Every structure is written in C-alpha cells, then in structure tokens.
Amino acid sequence: MKGVVLAGGLGTRLYPLTKITNKHLLPVYDRPMIYYPIQMLVEAGITDIMIVTGGNGAGEFLRLLGNGRDFGLKRIHYTYQEGEGGIADALGLAEEFVEGDKVVVVLGDNLLERGIRSGVESFRRQQRGARIFLKEVEHPWEYGIAQLEGERITGVIEKPREDVGRLAVIGVYMYPADVFDVVRGLKPSARGELEITDVNNHYIERGEMEYEIVEGWWVDAGENHGALLRANIMAARLGGEGVSLE
C-alpha cells in the first residue's frame, strides 16, 4: 500500500503567512505542518510515501524532509503539480508511483488526534472499492457532506446550501488502483478543477464506498487563521503541554 500527501496550493486563506512559503511548511506547535500527515501514514504501517507539492516553495520540502530519515524512512518520493488543478488532479500525478497498488491519500494540512491506523487496517482487509473518513462539523456548508441511509453512504454534496446533515468528508481518502482511471474520466468543475468529491461519488454510485467515523479531534489547519491556531493548541495538548484556550 502506498501513501500520498498532497501539499500544493497557494495557501491564500492563510495570507500573509504564506506570502513567502507553502502553508504546509508553517509550524504547528513543535514541528512543521507537513510532519503530521507523514507521521500518520508511518504509524499506520505505510512507508512508501510520495509528496505532491507545487508553487515557488516546492524545493523547501526537499530541504526539510530529505529522504525521510526523521520518520525512519529509507526514501520519500516527490512530484510537482503545476497550477491549481484540484485535489483529484494532484492525485493523478502519483499514478506511476502507486503502480497498481492501493493508495491512502492525506491532505497535508489535516491533523487527527488518533491518526488513521484503524482505517488503514480496515482498508487493507477491504475487498474492493474506496474508503473515506467522516467527522461531524458545526458549519456543514463549508464542506462536502456525506449522505447516509442506515449504514450505507448514498452520496456527497459539496458545500450544501440546505441542511442535509453534518458529517463532513475530511482530507483522508483511500482508493483502489483503478482510481486513476476514474480521475482521467473527470471533467473540470465550474472553478476549473478536478474535484475529489466527483471521485468519491463515482465509487458511491458503483456501491463501492466504505467509511470511517473519526474519533477524537480533527483539524483542517489550512482552513483559515483560526483553524491554524486551533491546530497548534490541539497539538500542544496532545504533546502533554498545559495549553488552554482560556
């Protein structure tokens, strides 16, 4: 099984912090943000990892991470995304690296208190299809929201205007090898990107999507300045520091 960390984008929602650097290189408590998704993959038993990045700060990842020695790895693979093609477009760049294997994709700004080991183990046993992580959120209109009927997932609605539920699809996606065929068949959305929601809905329509409900906290540290602050506080608490919001 391969792991892919998506760490591209311009990080405009964190400007001016990202004026001269990639948002995934910003500090979260005692380490760069990019360390957290890599560590989650390693702790889940995935040691063959690729970083997909872009923009002017792409070379800084190589300087920071090298071949992954800090994570006990023999090597880390890298590839470059030109422009803003979307999450699915970035995933498509990893096709040769994945080489027909299953792949676990983590957005580089997502932090989970309890990691992804349990979900990865379930995905290893899964006979076919994909797997996503869901978490209840307070502002569902800002996320892709999963629709459930009993234990079955029936669709994902991107940033719904109406109240259709609160279970958001977070930035951890697990796919079989044919995901790259799915990506090639996508058409750009209204914003000119290949959307990961379209990939997920493809597997849902095929009846080949499983899901995990996230236990513990989850933070999208790149969402805005407040989220970055929360990520720092949560990571500090996880590290045993007596940090309080009060």
ABEGO torsion letter per residue (X at the ends): XBBBBBABEAGAAAOAAAAABBAAABBBEABBAAAAAAAAAAAAGBABBBBBBBEAAAAAAAAAAEAGAAAGBABBBBBBBBEBAEAAAAAAAAAAAAGGBBBBBBBAABBBAAEAAAAAAAAAABABEBBBBBBBBABAAABBBBBBBEABBAEBBBGBABBAEABBBBABBBBBAAAAAAAAABBBBAAGBBBAAAAAAAAAAAGABBBBBBBEBBBBAAABAAAAAAAAAAAAAAAGBBBBAX
